Amino acid sequence: MPASTNAAFAPRTDAARHRAAAAAPAAHVDFLGLPFCLLTQAQVVQAIIQAVAADRGAPYRYVVTPNSYHIVSAHEDPAGLLPLYRDAWLSLCDSRIVRALGRLRRHALPLVTGSDLVAALLAALNNQDRAAAPKRILVVGPARSAAAALRAAYPHVSFEVLPAPAALSQNAELRLAVARACMSKHWDIALLCVGCPAQELIARQLAELGCASGVALCVGASIDFLIGARARAALAAEAQP
């Protein structure tokens, strides 16, 4: 029997099973023209950690966290923005308003806000086996001073902060420069905190530039909220990128 046929029937190793699980698409439902993931926050955290495990060989992918502002923006520029959400690995509902509307259509959309997701993910990474090398987190957007606050809160995670210029949404050259700067760094997870739609455009641009691995999360002002640089307003945030 040819070797390739033998391989097809050979038992999968644990690493192979984990790679397959990490590459498998998560369940989503279409609502208001965008896909929304059906994973809970805890499941999302676990999926991201599995995707960046050192021995699992998962490809690069990105995560978006659309709220009502993002939905309106995407429908105002469907050709330019809707594909950003449809091409994402995970598209998470970051809106109590959208979740409530979903219930009216019998869609049970888990609420997974970008800020809560980042806090839960960093806490999980910080509590991982101390014998393993810490995961490398690239934070794109905030001032470099954010690194000290993050390292104090999560001492077992490796942080690098890459400040980004303002007005990225209107400047394709600046976005490309930021994406190339990300490509020059070594990271397992990139937190893109530069607002909608710049962060989603940069996330897709990383794929176009040939980023081979890692997970990029489009999470707006989550780091500013986490370190107390900006106050978090539960409902007012709906109108912000």
Backbone torsions as a table, in degrees:
resi	resn	phi	psi	omega
1	MET	NA	135.1	-178.8
2	PRO	-58.2	151.9	-178.0
3	ALA	-59.8	-37.7	-178.2
4	SER	-64.6	-35.6	178.1
5	THR	-69.7	-40.8	175.9
6	ASN	-57.5	-43.4	-178.5
7	ALA	-61.9	-34.3	-177.6
8	ALA	-66.0	-28.8	-177.8
9	PHE	-102.2	-0.7	179.7
10	ALA	-71.8	145.8	177.9
11	PRO	-61.1	141.8	177.2
12	ARG	-74.9	139.5	171.8
13	THR	-75.9	166.1	177.1
14	ASP	-58.6	-42.3	-179.1
15	ALA	-61.8	-41.4	-179.8
16	ALA	-65.0	-40.8	178.0
17	ARG	-62.7	-41.3	-179.7
18	HIS	-66.8	-38.6	177.8
19	ARG	-62.8	-42.2	179.3
20	ALA	-63.8	-41.7	179.6
21	ALA	-65.4	-40.0	-179.0
22	ALA	-67.5	-32.0	-178.1
23	ALA	-83.4	-17.6	-176.5
24	ALA	-68.0	136.1	178.9
25	PRO	-70.2	141.4	176.9
26	ALA	-80.8	154.9	-179.3
27	ALA	-68.1	133.1	176.8
28	HIS	-131.0	159.7	172.3
29	VAL	-127.3	140.5	177.3
30	ASP	-81.6	130.0	178.8
31	PHE	-152.4	131.3	-178.5
32	LEU	56.5	29.0	176.2
33	GLY	87.1	-2.3	179.8
34	LEU	-121.9	154.1	172.8
35	PRO	-80.9	143.8	175.4
36	PHE	-130.3	130.3	-176.7
37	CYS	-74.0	146.9	-179.1
38	LEU	-101.6	7.8	176.6
39	LEU	-79.6	145.9	173.5
40	THR	-76.0	169.6	179.2
41	GLN	-59.1	-44.1	-179.7
42	ALA	-61.1	-39.4	178.9
43	GLN	-68.8	-36.4	177.9
44	VAL	-64.9	-45.4	178.4
45	VAL	-57.2	-46.5	-179.3
46	GLN	-64.3	-40.1	180.0
47	ALA	-63.2	-40.7	179.2
48	ILE	-66.6	-44.2	179.5
49	ILE	-61.6	-42.1	177.1
50	GLN	-63.1	-38.8	-176.4
51	ALA	-66.9	-27.6	-177.1
52	VAL	-105.9	8.4	175.4
53	ALA	-59.9	139.6	-169.4
54	ALA	-60.7	-30.0	-172.7
55	ASP	-102.8	14.8	-170.7
56	ARG	-107.8	-9.5	169.4
57	GLY	59.2	28.9	180.0
58	ALA	-72.8	146.0	179.1
59	PRO	-75.4	170.4	174.7
60	TYR	-63.0	141.4	171.3
61	ARG	-153.4	166.9	-179.3
62	TYR	-134.1	159.4	-175.4
63	VAL	-121.4	134.3	176.6
64	VAL	-116.5	155.4	-177.1
65	THR	-132.0	70.2	-174.7
66	PRO	-68.4	136.3	169.0
67	ASN	-116.0	-168.6	-175.4
68	SER	-63.6	-35.6	177.2
69	TYR	-60.7	-44.9	-179.0
70	HIS	-63.2	-40.6	-178.7
71	ILE	-62.5	-45.9	178.1
72	VAL	-61.5	-45.9	-179.5
73	SER	-60.5	-41.9	-178.7
74	ALA	-64.2	-37.2	-179.6
75	HIS	-79.0	-19.0	173.6
76	GLU	-76.0	-23.7	177.8
77	ASP	-137.9	67.8	-173.1
78	PRO	-62.2	-38.0	-178.4
79	ALA	-67.1	-36.7	-175.8
80	GLY	-87.0	-32.1	-170.5
81	LEU	-110.8	-35.9	-178.1
82	LEU	-56.4	-39.6	178.7
83	PRO	-62.0	-25.9	179.1
84	LEU	-62.0	-37.7	-179.6
85	TYR	-81.0	-36.7	-179.2
86	ARG	-71.7	-25.6	179.9
87	ASP	-88.3	-6.8	-178.1
88	ALA	-69.3	149.4	174.5
89	TRP	-66.9	-48.0	176.6
90	LEU	-128.9	133.6	175.9
91	SER	-121.8	106.2	-167.5
92	LEU	-103.9	138.8	-179.7
93	CYS	-74.9	112.5	179.8
94	ASP	-111.4	45.5	-174.6
95	SER	-154.8	119.3	174.6
96	ARG	-66.4	-32.7	178.8
97	ILE	-64.9	-48.2	179.7
98	VAL	-64.3	-39.6	177.7
99	ARG	-61.6	-41.5	179.2
100	ALA	-65.1	-40.3	176.9
101	LEU	-64.1	-38.1	178.8
102	GLY	-61.1	-38.3	179.2
103	ARG	-60.4	-34.4	179.0
104	LEU	-65.0	-26.2	177.6
105	ARG	-101.1	13.9	178.2
106	ARG	64.2	32.9	171.9
107	HIS	-104.2	119.7	178.4
108	ALA	-92.4	87.6	-177.3
109	LEU	-89.2	116.7	175.6
110	PRO	-63.1	137.1	176.4
111	LEU	-84.7	115.3	178.8
112	VAL	-131.3	90.1	-178.4
113	THR	-75.4	150.1	179.8
114	GLY	-58.6	-42.1	-178.4
115	SER	-65.4	-45.4	179.2
116	ASP	-67.0	-37.2	179.2
117	LEU	-63.4	-46.3	-179.1
118	VAL	-62.2	-43.8	179.4
119	ALA	-60.9	-44.9	-179.1
120	ALA	-67.9	-39.8	-179.5
121	LEU	-65.9	-45.6	-179.7
122	LEU	-65.9	-37.7	177.3
123	ALA	-63.5	-42.6	179.6
124	ALA	-65.0	-42.6	178.9
125	LEU	-65.6	-37.5	-179.7
126	ASN	-66.0	-26.9	-176.8
127	ASN	-96.6	6.5	179.8
128	GLN	-71.5	170.7	-179.0
129	ASP	-50.2	122.5	-177.6
130	ARG	-66.9	-21.6	-179.5
131	ALA	-72.5	-23.5	-179.7
132	ALA	-81.0	153.5	177.1
133	ALA	-65.0	137.6	-179.4
134	PRO	-65.0	146.0	177.0
135	LYS	-70.5	143.8	-176.8
136	ARG	-96.1	120.9	-178.3
137	ILE	-111.9	122.5	173.1
138	LEU	-100.4	120.7	-179.8
139	VAL	-104.6	117.5	-174.8
140	VAL	-107.9	121.3	176.3
141	GLY	129.9	-61.7	-174.4
142	PRO	-66.6	169.0	175.7
143	ALA	-67.2	156.5	-178.5
144	ARG	-60.1	-24.8	-179.5
145	SER	-62.4	-18.8	178.4
146	ALA	-64.3	-25.7	-176.9
147	ALA	-61.3	-41.1	-178.2
148	ALA	-63.6	-42.6	179.2
149	ALA	-65.5	-39.1	179.8
150	LEU	-68.2	-42.1	179.8
151	ARG	-66.3	-34.2	177.9
152	ALA	-67.9	-38.0	-178.4
153	ALA	-79.2	-31.6	-175.9
154	TYR	-132.2	73.9	-172.6
155	PRO	-66.7	-16.2	-178.4
156	HIS	-102.2	19.9	174.2
157	VAL	-121.9	141.7	-179.9
158	SER	-95.2	120.7	-176.6
159	PHE	-114.9	141.5	165.9
160	GLU	-133.8	133.9	-179.0
161	VAL	-108.7	130.9	177.8
162	LEU	-116.6	98.6	178.8
163	PRO	-60.1	148.6	-179.5
164	ALA	-127.5	147.2	179.7
165	PRO	-71.4	163.3	176.6
166	ALA	-77.4	171.0	174.6
167	ALA	61.2	33.0	179.0
168	LEU	-66.6	-31.3	-177.2
169	SER	-61.9	-29.1	-177.3
170	GLN	-98.6	1.5	-171.9
171	ASN	-132.5	99.4	-177.6
172	ALA	-65.0	-34.9	-179.5
173	GLU	-66.0	-40.8	177.7
174	LEU	-65.6	-40.4	177.9
175	ARG	-61.3	-42.2	178.9
176	LEU	-63.7	-39.3	178.6
177	ALA	-63.4	-40.3	178.0
178	VAL	-66.1	-43.7	179.1
179	ALA	-61.3	-42.3	178.9
180	ARG	-66.6	-36.3	176.4
181	ALA	-63.5	-39.7	176.0
182	CYS	-61.9	-40.7	-179.6
183	MET	-63.8	-25.6	-178.3
184	SER	-82.5	-7.8	-178.0
185	LYS	-99.7	163.6	176.3
186	HIS	-107.2	115.7	-176.8
187	TRP	-150.5	153.7	172.9
188	ASP	-96.6	-38.6	-179.8
189	ILE	-132.5	131.7	174.5
190	ALA	-110.5	126.5	175.0
191	LEU	-99.6	106.1	-178.4
192	LEU	-90.0	107.7	-172.2
193	CYS	-119.3	56.8	-175.2
194	VAL	-123.3	12.5	175.3
195	GLY	85.4	160.0	180.0
196	CYS	-88.3	137.2	2.5
197	PRO	-97.7	9.2	-175.3
198	ALA	-58.2	-43.9	-175.5
199	GLN	-66.3	-37.8	178.5
200	GLU	-69.3	-37.8	177.4
201	LEU	-65.1	-40.4	178.5
202	ILE	-67.8	-39.8	179.0
203	ALA	-58.6	-45.3	179.0
204	ARG	-70.1	-34.0	179.8
205	GLN	-64.0	-33.8	176.6
206	LEU	-59.4	-40.3	176.8
207	ALA	-64.7	-42.2	-179.5
208	GLU	-65.7	-28.6	179.1
209	LEU	-82.4	-5.0	175.8
210	GLY	96.7	20.3	176.0
211	CYS	-56.6	126.7	-170.1
212	ALA	-94.2	-25.1	-175.0
213	SER	-154.4	176.9	-179.1
214	GLY	94.0	168.3	179.2
215	VAL	-127.2	128.9	174.8
216	ALA	-104.2	132.0	178.7
217	LEU	-112.4	127.0	177.6
218	CYS	-92.4	101.5	-166.1
219	VAL	-132.9	26.7	169.5
220	GLY	48.3	-128.8	-175.0
221	ALA	-91.1	23.1	-173.5
222	SER	-57.9	-40.0	-179.0
223	ILE	-69.2	-39.9	176.7
224	ASP	-60.0	-41.6	176.8
225	PHE	-65.2	-41.6	-174.0
226	LEU	-65.9	-38.6	-177.1
227	ILE	-95.7	2.9	176.9
228	GLY	81.7	14.9	178.7
229	ALA	-77.1	-17.5	178.5
230	ARG	-144.2	138.1	178.7
231	ALA	-75.3	142.9	-179.2
232	ARG	-100.6	124.2	176.5
233	ALA	-111.5	121.4	-169.5
234	ALA	-58.0	-45.7	-175.8
235	LEU	-99.9	-31.0	-179.8
236	ALA	-62.8	-28.3	-179.2
237	ALA	-63.8	-19.4	179.8
238	GLU	-59.0	-31.8	-175.9
239	ALA	-88.8	1.8	-175.8
240	GLN	-108.8	153.8	177.1
241	PRO	-64.0	NA	NA
